Amino acid sequence: MARVKSGILSHKRRKKVLKLAKGYYGAKSKQFRTAKQAVMKSGLYAYIGRKKRKRDFRRLWITRISAACRLNGVNYSRFIAGLKNAKIELNRKMLSEIAIADPVGFTKLVESVKTKG
């Protein structure tokens, strides 16, 4: 039985890893072993970053809503509690956009929360 040579597959795999490592500093972009480690680590950082981005944006939206609430004389937690009591279902992203783009509309939201809450 003929022996199986895996040179083509190994070359493809190495080429794929080195392509992903293109632009890395020094040996990380040239040598397969260091490139493989760097690509694995960068993939891990990218995965973590995708999760972190969601947290960061939520924090930004909350900060913006809080600032707009303080301008209208109510704090963030009372505002959110009031929205829930008034059965107004708006997510924080939309509330943040309203606070930036339409301050008058946001003031009306705050007033409706004050009357219900």
ABEGO torsion letter per residue (X at the ends): XBBBBAAAAAAAAAAAAAAAABGBBEAAAABAAAAAAAAAAAAAAAAAAAAAAAAAAAAAAAAAAAAAAAAAGBBAAAAAAAAAAAGBBBBAAAAAAAAAABAAAAAAAAAAAAAAX
